[in-house]
Amino acid sequence: MLGIELTPEHPTSELSTLAAQAEGEGFDTVFVSHHYNNRDEFVVLADIARETESVALGPGITNPYESHPVTLASRIATIDELSDGRAVYGIGPGDRSTLANLGYSQDDALRRVLETMQVTRRLHDGERVTHDGTFEAEDAGLNYETEQLPIYVGAQGPHMTRMSAKYADGILYNGSHPKDVAWAGERVSEGLAERDEDRGEFDFAAYASVSLADDEEAAREAARPPVAFIAGGAPPPVLERHGLDQELAGEISDAIASGSFSEAFGLVSEEMIDAFAVAGTPATVSERIEAILENADSLVMGSPLGPDLAEAISLMGAVADDLGFQG
């Protein structure tokens, strides 16, 4: 898979145009991210489905806290129907800071994601489901025909990463540094060792924050917003792996939770950009991606893409070609 992430902080029509451009540049999958304070990702995906022909598309990721998992199973099935079978379902626990604004604490995150995946598969098989776990469902079912579709789990910590490899079709690993991707590869191997043979192949996709431009400094500056969200939500072991200031990461998290985004972005250090983004010129980005793909099967080029989105997508297509990457 050669994927790209589009964030609905931009107008829906603009994102659909960018998705069509990405399809023309050779990307085979388009993910749309979710935060409650942006435009609705499923509406955006529906528009992208109408404006593209071949790319797979789906949420990257949606979380099973704000919406009931049964409702989410229906939403992604609707996207699959609208796109003639091109949907891919990315689920995960979501961004801790923004979920806190809505009163969610991500309790039992691993169980909730696993149960969401299991219930979704049963619903898409046409079953009626009664479930009593981290969420409840009583004789719930979908009143239209659906198909099974690939389920990817968004993960960063060790337990979610292992669980993904054991039960999901793929992982969208939130990592932009070769050191993190190599570490995740070890956790994936642990999960695969416990995976049932009939589950089929597993796709280890590095979901990297990429910022690409001909101007190195402009690319790094554009990386500040997504790096702030990544650093603010990074588990302590990840911060320790890169020697990053945990107190500073906490301040960034607090600023995001309070809606002080400019403050949060300004607190991001150069070391955080190095750890949590692939930012720079095509040569810089190509070198980093090549190192990432030594351990990952696939790549998703995630937000911010670059200071100029259309230019960044064009440059990314050229980088992928130079690397000989086959989506």
C-alpha positions in Angstrom: 0.0 0.0 0.0 1.1 3.5 -0.8 -1.4 5.7 1.1 -1.9 9.3 1.8 -3.8 11.1 4.6 -6.0 14.1 4.0 -7.2 16.1 7.0 -10.7 17.7 6.9 -9.5 20.9 8.3 -9.8 21.9 4.6 -13.0 22.2 2.6 -14.5 19.0 1.4 -14.3 20.0 -2.3 -10.6 20.8 -1.9 -9.9 17.4 -0.3 -11.7 15.6 -3.1 -9.6 17.4 -5.7 -6.4 16.5 -3.8 -7.6 12.8 -3.6 -8.0 12.7 -7.3 -4.6 14.2 -7.7 -3.1 11.6 -5.4 -4.8 8.9 -7.4 -3.1 10.3 -10.5 0.3 10.4 -8.8 0.1 6.6 -8.1 -1.2 6.5 -4.5 -3.5 3.5 -4.1 -5.2 4.4 -0.8 -6.6 7.7 0.6 -7.3 8.0 4.4 -9.2 10.8 5.9 -8.5 11.7 9.6 -11.0 12.4 12.3 -11.2 15.1 15.0 -14.5 16.4 16.2 -13.5 20.0 15.5 -12.9 19.3 11.8 -15.3 18.5 9.0 -17.0 15.0 9.2 -14.7 12.4 7.8 -17.4 10.1 6.4 -19.0 13.0 4.5 -15.6 13.8 3.0 -15.0 10.1 2.2 -18.4 10.0 0.4 -17.4 12.9 -1.8 -13.9 11.4 -2.5 -15.6 8.2 -3.5 -17.6 10.1 -6.2 -14.5 12.0 -7.4 -12.1 9.0 -7.7 -12.1 5.7 -9.6 -9.7 3.2 -8.2 -8.1 4.3 -4.9 -9.1 2.5 -1.7 -10.5 4.9 0.9 -11.5 5.0 4.5 -11.1 6.7 7.9 -7.6 6.9 9.2 -8.7 6.6 11.8 -12.1 6.8 13.4 -12.6 6.0 17.1 -15.3 3.9 18.8 -15.9 6.4 21.7 -17.7 9.3 20.0 -19.9 7.0 17.9 -21.2 3.6 18.8 -19.2 0.8 17.1 -22.4 -0.6 15.5 -23.1 2.9 14.0 -19.5 3.0 12.7 -19.9 -0.4 11.1 -22.8 0.9 9.2 -21.0 4.1 8.2 -18.0 2.3 6.7 -20.3 -0.2 5.0 -22.1 2.7 3.4 -18.8 4.1 2.1 -17.9 0.6 0.8 -21.2 0.5 -1.1 -20.9 4.0 -2.5 -17.3 3.4 -3.7 -18.1 0.0 -5.3 -16.1 -2.0 -2.8 -13.1 0.3 -2.2 -13.5 0.9 1.5 -10.8 0.1 4.1 -11.7 0.6 7.8 -9.1 2.3 10.0 -10.1 2.2 13.7 -8.2 3.2 16.8 -8.5 4.7 20.3 -8.3 8.3 18.9 -6.5 11.4 20.1 -6.4 11.5 23.8 -6.4 15.3 24.1 -9.3 16.0 21.8 -11.4 13.2 23.2 -10.9 14.7 26.7 -12.8 17.7 25.4 -15.8 15.5 25.0 -15.5 13.7 28.4 -13.9 10.5 27.1 -10.9 9.0 28.9 -10.0 6.1 26.6 -10.6 3.6 29.4 -9.9 0.0 28.2 -8.8 1.3 24.8 -7.3 -2.0 23.6 -10.5 -3.9 24.6 -12.7 -1.4 23.0 -10.9 -1.4 19.7 -10.7 -5.2 19.6 -14.4 -5.6 20.5 -15.2 -3.0 17.8 -13.3 -5.0 15.2 -14.9 -8.3 16.3 -18.5 -6.9 16.3 -17.9 -5.1 13.0 -17.0 -8.4 11.3 -20.0 -10.2 12.6 -22.3 -7.3 11.5 -20.7 -7.3 8.0 -21.3 -11.1 7.9 -25.0 -10.4 8.3 -25.3 -11.5 11.9 -27.5 -9.9 14.6 -25.2 -9.1 17.5 -25.8 -9.0 21.3 -22.7 -7.7 23.0 -21.9 -6.7 26.6 -18.4 -5.5 27.0 -16.8 -2.0 26.8 -20.0 -1.1 24.9 -23.4 -2.7 24.7 -25.5 -3.9 21.8 -28.8 -5.8 22.0 -29.9 -7.8 18.9 -28.3 -5.2 16.7 -27.9 -5.7 13.0 -27.7 -3.9 9.6 -30.8 -4.0 7.4 -28.9 -4.2 4.1 -26.3 -6.5 2.5 -22.7 -5.7 3.4 -19.3 -7.2 2.6 -16.2 -7.9 4.7 -13.5 -5.3 4.2 -10.0 -4.8 5.4 -9.7 -3.5 9.0 -6.5 -1.6 10.0 -5.9 -0.7 13.6 -4.2 2.7 14.4 -1.6 2.0 17.1 1.5 3.4 18.7 2.0 1.5 22.0 3.2 -2.0 22.5 -0.1 -3.7 23.4 -2.2 -2.2 20.7 0.6 -3.0 18.1 0.8 -6.6 19.2 -3.0 -6.9 19.2 -3.2 -5.5 15.7 -0.9 -8.1 14.3 -2.8 -10.9 16.1 -6.3 -10.0 15.0 -6.5 -7.2 12.3 -5.7 -7.2 8.6 -3.2 -4.5 9.1 -1.8 -1.8 11.3 -1.5 2.0 10.8 1.5 2.5 13.0 1.8 6.1 14.2 5.6 6.4 13.6 7.8 8.6 11.4 11.3 7.6 12.7 13.1 4.4 11.6 13.9 3.7 15.2 10.2 3.6 16.1 9.3 1.6 13.1 12.0 -1.0 13.9 10.7 -1.2 17.4 7.1 -1.7 16.1 8.3 -4.4 13.8 9.4 -6.4 16.8 6.0 -6.0 18.4 4.3 -7.0 15.2 6.4 -10.1 15.0 5.3 -11.0 18.6 1.6 -10.6 17.5 2.0 -12.6 14.3 3.5 -15.5 16.3 0.0 -15.8 18.0 -2.0 -15.1 14.8 -4.4 -17.8 13.5 -3.3 -19.0 10.1 -6.7 -18.5 8.6 -6.6 -14.8 9.2 -4.5 -14.3 6.1 -1.7 -11.8 5.4 -1.0 -8.9 7.6 0.1 -5.4 6.3 2.5 -3.4 8.5 1.9 0.2 7.3 4.0 3.0 8.7 1.6 6.0 9.1 4.2 8.8 9.0 3.8 12.5 9.4 5.4 13.9 6.2 6.1 17.5 5.3 7.6 17.9 1.9 8.8 21.1 0.1 11.7 22.3 -1.9 12.4 24.6 1.0 13.7 22.6 4.0 12.8 25.2 6.7 9.3 25.7 5.3 8.7 22.0 5.3 9.8 21.7 9.0 7.7 24.7 10.1 4.6 23.1 8.4 5.2 20.0 10.5 4.7 21.7 13.8 0.9 21.2 14.1 0.8 17.4 13.6 4.0 16.9 15.7 2.3 18.8 18.5 -0.6 16.3 18.5 1.7 13.3 18.2 4.1 14.6 21.0 1.2 15.5 23.2 -0.3 12.0 23.0 2.9 10.0 22.9 3.3 7.4 25.7 6.3 7.9 28.0 8.3 5.0 26.5 8.1 6.7 23.1 9.3 10.0 24.5 12.1 8.2 26.4 13.2 6.4 23.2 14.0 9.7 21.6 15.3 11.5 24.7 12.4 14.0 24.6 11.3 16.2 27.5 8.2 14.6 29.0 7.3 17.7 30.9 7.3 19.7 27.7 5.1 17.0 26.0 2.7 17.3 28.9 2.5 21.1 28.4 1.7 20.6 24.7 -1.0 18.1 25.6 -2.5 20.5 28.1 -2.5 23.4 25.6 -4.2 21.2 23.0 -6.9 20.1 25.5 -7.6 23.7 26.3 -7.9 24.7 22.7 -4.7 26.8 22.7 -3.4 25.3 19.5 -1.0 28.1 18.6 0.6 27.8 22.0 0.9 24.0 21.5 2.5 24.4 18.1 5.0 27.0 19.4 6.1 24.6 22.2 7.2 21.9 19.7 11.0 21.5 19.7 13.3 20.8 16.8 14.0 17.4 18.4 10.3 16.6 18.4 10.1 17.4 14.7 13.0 15.1 14.0 11.4 12.3 16.1 7.8 12.6 14.9 7.9 13.8 11.3 9.6 13.2 8.0 10.2 16.8 7.1 12.4 18.5 4.5 13.3 18.4 0.8 12.6 15.4 -1.5 16.2 14.2 -0.9 15.8 14.3 2.9 12.3 12.7 2.8 13.4 10.0 0.4 16.3 9.0 2.6 14.1 8.7 5.7 11.3 6.8 3.9 13.9 4.3 2.6 15.0 3.6 6.1 11.4 3.2 7.3 10.6 0.7 4.6 13.4 -1.5 5.8 10.9 -2.7 8.5 7.5 -1.7 7.2 5.5 -3.3 4.4 3.6 -0.2 3.4 3.6 3.5 3.8 1.0 6.2 4.5 2.2 9.7 4.0 0.3 11.6 6.6 -0.5 15.2 7.6 0.7 17.9 7.1 2.0 16.8 3.6 3.7 20.2 3.2 3.2 23.9 3.2 1.5 23.7 -0.2 -0.7 20.5 -0.4 -0.9 20.2 -4.2 2.8 20.7 -4.6 3.6 18.3 -1.8 1.5 15.5 -3.4 3.3 16.0 -6.7 6.6 15.9 -4.9 5.5 12.8 -3.0 4.6 11.0 -6.1 8.1 11.7 -7.5 9.7 10.5 -4.3 7.7 7.2 -4.4 8.7 6.7 -8.0 12.4 7.3 -7.2 12.2 4.7 -4.4 10.6 2.2 -6.7 7.8 1.9 -4.2 5.0 -0.3 -5.4 1.7 0.4 -3.7 
